[in-house]
Amino acid sequence: MKTLIKNATAVNEFRIFETDVLIENGVISKIGRDIDTSGCQLIDAEGKYLLPGVIDDQVHFREPGLTHKATIATESRAAIAGGITSFIEMPNTNPQTTTIKKLEEKFDIAAGTSHANYSFMFGGTNDNLEEVLRVDPKSCAGLKLFLGSSTGNMLVDDEKILEKIFSSTPMIISAHCEDEATIRTNLEKYRAKYGDDIPIKFHPVIRSEEACYLSSSRAVALAEKTGARLHVFHLSTARETELFRNDIPLREKKITAEVCVHHLWFSDEDYDSKGTLIKWNPAVKTAVDRNGLWQALLDDRIDVIATDHAPHTLEEKRNIYTKAPSGGPLVQHALTAMIDAWHQGKISLEKVVEKMCHNPAILFQISKRGFIREGYHADLVLVDPKQPNTVERTNIWYKCGWSPFEGITFQSAVTHTFVNGALVFDNGKFTDVRNAMRLEFDR
């Protein structure tokens, strides 16, 4: 079947322009006006923005082993409702993705259940260097290192092993950077005063600016020393942004950075109302930090916007501080949150598309995705900029059933999502089509 999207306002490659787009056999076959409509399924996009499908380079979909929180099926479904057509999932599942066998098992699960295109990161530890070096960079998104023990026991704290990994792997190394010793010292200080029920407002003091900067700066220095390709996940402080360059194009950068939607949206002023629902690692910090992250995003020291989607049940999140897990669900609302930032004059639509669609594709060398181009896979999203969308329990698609954005009315809504040319989400309803593919990499 051929599909023709007519009268769209496309946002692509730093341009906004009126166009029609023809989809054939899952691929964008023609972009332009006066395309022959014969034999086509027609979709009138008058008044809507047409974007490339969002590529989220950091999600935790909890499968295998933690499926009471989420599954690849449930969270990829929520993702397409939010305009995310491709995701890269993290290795801290149960069991952890630290062997080739476990990596391929996750690919098998996704092949049978995912609604969005998929890839996975391989997890590095203190004792799996041989497995790391066996991973094929052309078939795996990259290597994930926890340089702070955010989750489970994946902390890589052996300096010799760390340097050997940086020196040896050709893969992109994506790092969670928080200094574990600093965090432990801070935690014990507040535990001595409050016990386990530490007020949540101290979370950004415990997981402090210092902890983030110490770890990020060490990782950057090690990458510079070894020549490794380093991508630093979820910056949360203004100070860290000073470590990154904006004087060369992304394709020439060896060291890149990401910011997540929650660090751009919330600040420590929100802990009073949101409590542990906005407990993330790294922590949401001050309004000054948030402003610094925005500035670095706009001036291109930060290259990518992602979600770090990491759902937990409400029962788990409502525990006292030391028992409440960090993380929250975001894939369904990340794009509309960033388009709200456009409505507020904080960012252009072209920049939103650059950071959420183009740059993840460039950075991870994803084949034929992230752009509206002839010959590319037809991963496309239509957004109505004048369709208010209030986040409520009744319209949340996450398995955990809640969102940190509950009660917020976004000014825009995702109306249609196409994955490899198939319409998979249509005006609030999912179609019966599941058309996801394993991501391929031009490496």
N, C-alpha and C positions, 0 to 999 in steps of 0.2 A: 504493500500500500504506500501511496505517496501522500504526504501531508504538506499543505501550504499554509504557512502563517502569514497573514496579510495585515498590512497597515500597522506594523509594529514600529515602535521607537527603539531602535537598537542602541545599546551602550556597549561599545567594544573598541579596544585598542585606542583609547583616549579620544574617541569620537562619539557623538550622539547624533543619530541620523534616522530618517524614515526609510523603511525598506520592507520587502517581503522576503521570506526565507522558504525554500523548497527542501523538503526532507525526502530522501529516497534510500531504501535499504539501510536505514539506520544512520545515514550520513547526510551532512549538509551538502546538497548538490548544486544549489544556486542561490545567490544573494543578489537581490536587485528588484527592479520594478517591472510590471507587465509580464510576469511569469505565467505561462499557460496553466490554467486551472483544471484542464480536463483530466478526469480520473483521480482528482485529489480530494482528500478530506480537508475541508477548509476550516481554519480557525481565525476568526476576526480579532486582531489584537489592537484595534483602535483604542487609543487612550492608555495603552499599557506599555511598560518598558520590557524589552526583550534582552535578557542577560545570558551570558554563558553559564552553564551549571556551576555552582560553587564547589570547590574542592577543599575539603576540610582535612588538614594535614595532621590533626591530633584528636583522636576520639578514643574512648574506652567503652566498648560495647559489651563487656563483662562475660563474654562466652569464649571458652568453656569455664565452668566451675562456679560462676557467680550469677547464674541465670535467674535467681530470685529478684535481682536488681534490673536486669535487662538481657536482651539477646541480640544477636546480629539482625535477626528478622525484625524485632520490634523497633530498634533504634534506627535502622536504615530506613524503615518506613516513616518514622518521624522526620528523618533527615530530608526525604524527598518532599514531604509536606512543607519543609522550610526552604526548599530550593537547593539543597545540597545533593548533588548527583554523584559525587565520588568522595570516598573517605579513606584515610589511612589510620589503622587501628593499632593500639599499643600492646606491648607484650606482657603486661602485669595482670594476666588472667590466672586461672588456677586449673591445670598447671601453667606455669609461666612459659612464654614462647622463647625458650633459650636453647632449643635443639632444632635441627632441620626437620625432624619428624613432627614435632609439635607445630612448627610453622605450617607445614603442608596440611596437617589436620585442620587448622583454622581456615586455610584456603578451601578445603573440601566443604566445611560447614557453610562458608559464604557462598560457594558455588550453588548450593542447594537452597539457600534461604534469603540471601541479601536482595534488597530492593534497589540498592544503589551500587555503583561500581566500587570496587574494593581492592585494597592491598593492606599489608601488615608490616609492622616493624619487627625486627629481630632483636631480642633483648640481650645486652651484654652484662656479664657478671664478673666477679673476681676470678672465676675458675672455668670459663667456657671459651677461651680465646681460640682454641682449635676449631670449635664449631663456628665461631664468628667468621673465621677465615674461609670456611667452606661455603658460606652463603653466596649465591649468585646475585650480583648487583643488578642484573637485568630483569630479575624476576621478583625482587623484594624491594619495598620502598626505601629501606634504610636500616640503620642500627640505632637503637634507643639505649641511652645510658642514664641511669638515675644517679646523679652526683649528690643527692640528698635523699634519704630513705623515705620518700613520699608514700610509697605503697609497698607492703610486703617486705621481702628480704633481698631486693634487687640493688641495694646500695653498692656502687663500685667505689671502694675507698682505698684500694691498694695502688699507690702512686706508680709503681713500676709496671703493673698490669695496665693501668690507664694509659701510660705513655706508649706501651707496646701496642695497645689497640689503636691509638691515634696514629701511630707510625705505620701500622700494618694494613689496615683495611682501606679498600678503595671506595667503600660505601659512604654516603652522607651519614655523619654522626649527629643525631638529634639528642640534645641533653636537657635534662631537668636539673637546674643549677640552684642549689641551696646548700650552704655549709652545715654539715651535720653537727659538728662540734659546737658551733655557735648556737644552734637551735637547742641542743641538749642542755647547755649551760643556762640559756634563757628559760627553758621549760622548768628546770629544777628550781630556779629562783621563784617562779610564780606558783609552782606546786607547793613549795615550802610555806607560802603565804596563804594559799587558798585550798590546798588539797587538790583533788581531781576536778572539782567544780570551779574551774578558773573562768572568770567572766570572758565572754567571747571577744570583747573589745581589745583584749590583750593578745589576740592571735597575731596581728601584724607586728606586735612588739616581740613576741616569741620567735616567729619566723620573719625576722627583721630585714630591713634594708641591708644591714651589714652582712647577714647570712647570704643574701642573694648576690650582693656585689662581690664578696670574697670568692664565691664559687664561680660565678660568670667570668670574672676577670682571670681566674686560674685556667678555666677552660679555653678562653680566647688566647691566653698566652701559650698554652700547650698546643693549640692548633697552629698558631704562628710559628712555633718552634719546629713542629713536625710536618707542617704542610697539609694537615688533615682538612677535610671539608666538614666544617662545623655549622650546625644550625641550632641556635639556642632557643628553646621553647619558652613560651609564656613569660616574657619580661613583666615585672610588676613594679619596678622602681624607675624614677627619672634618672637616677645616678647610673644605672646599668646601660642606659641608652648611649652614654658617652663612649662606650666600648666599640661602637659600630660605625661603619663608614657610609657616606652617601655621595662620595665623589666619583664613583665608578658605577657602570650599569650592573644590574643584578647578575647577568650572565657571567660577569668577570669576578664576582665576589666569591671568596673562599670561606668567608665567615658571615653568616646571616642571622637574622633574628625574627621572632614572631611575637605578637601580642594577642591576647584572647579578649573576647567580647566582654567578659565580666570585669576585666581590669580597666576597660574603657568606659564601662557603664557605672559601676558601683565605686564607693569609697568607704573609708572607715566610719564615716558618718551614718552609713546604712546598717551597721551591726545592731544598733538599738532596735530597729524595726524588723530586720530579717534574721538576726541571731545566727545560729549554726547553718541555716539554709544557704548562707553565702560564705561558709567556711571552705576555702580552697587552699591548696598548696601549689605555688606560692600564694600568700595571703593577699587579699584586697587591701590596699594600703591607703595613703592619704590622698586628698584632692589634689595636692601639689604633685604627687606621683602620677596621678591620672592625667593631669594636664601635660606633664612631661612626656608621658607615653603618647598622647595625642600629637604633640609636636614632633616627636621622632617618627611617628607613623606618616605624618604629612610631609616631612622633609626627607623621607626614604632611608633613614637609619634603620627603621623597622620595615621588614619586607612583606610580611604575611599577617593576615588576621585569621585566627582559628577559634575553636570553641573549647578544647580540652573537655568535651562532653564526658561526664563521669557520674552517672546516676547512682544514687543510693535510695533505699526506701525511706519514707518519712519517719518510720519508727527508728531507723538507724540514725537519721539526722537529728532527731529530737533528744538524743542522749546528751549527757553533760559533756563539757568541753573535751576532756581527754578520751572519751569514748565515742564521740560523734565523728564519723569519717569525713574526710575532706573531699569535695567534689560536688558537682551538680549537673543537671541536664540542660543542654543549650541548643542542640542542633535544629530544633524546630523553629527557633526564634532568632537565631543569630543574624540572618540576612535582614529580616524586618527591623531588628534593632539597629543595624548599621544604616538602613535606609531612613530610619527615624533620625539618626544623626545627620543625614543629608538634609532632611526637612528642617532641622535645627540650625543649619548653616555651618556645621562643624567639618564637613567633608564633602567632596563632589561625588556624584555617581560614578564618574570615570575612575576616581581613586578607589572607591569601594570595589569595583569590578577588578581593578588592577591587583588589589591586595587579597581578594578572596577567590579570584578565578585565574587570572593570568599568572601571577607570581608563583602560586603553588605548583602550577604546571611547569613553569620555567625552572624553578628551584629543584624540583624532584625529577625533572626531565621526563615528565609524563607524556606519552605518545598521543598526539592528536586530540587533546582535550584542553579545556580552559579558555578557548577562544571561539568566536563565531567566524569560522572560516570554511570556505568550500573544501570538501575532502575530509573535514574533521568529523568525529563522532557527534551526532546531534544530541548533545546534552545541553538543554536549553530551559530557561525559566521565564515565565511571564509574571510581572508584578504590576498590580493596580495601585498607583500611588495615591489614589483617593478612596480607598476602601478600608475604613477603620477596622481594626482587628483586636478585640480584647482577649487577653489570655485568661482562660477560665478552666477549672477542672474538667468541664464537659468537652473542651476542645483540645485537650492535651493528649498527644499520642504516645508519650513515653510510657514504658511499662511501669515505672515508679509512680506515675500519675500526678506529679507535681512539677512546678517550675518556679525558679526565683523571680520570674517576671509576672507571676500571677497578679491580676488586678490592673496591670498596665495595658493601656490601649495604644497600640501602634497605629500610625496613620496610614500604613500600607499593608497589602496582603499579597502573598504568593497565590496566584490563581491557577497556573498550569506548570507542571514539571514534566519534561521529556528526558528519558534515559535511553541513549542509543536509538533515538528516533521514535520511541514508543511513548505515548501519552500515559503517564503512570499516576498523575495526580491532577484532578480536574475540579476546580471550584469547590474545594473542601471535601472532596470524595476521592478515594483511591480507586483506580481501575483494577481490572482483574489481571493486568499484564505485569509480569516481572521479567525485566529485560537487562539485568545487570551483567557486567563483564569484569573480569580480572584486569586491573590496570597493567599496562605495558610501559616500559621505560626505554627511552632512546639513549642508551649508555654504551 
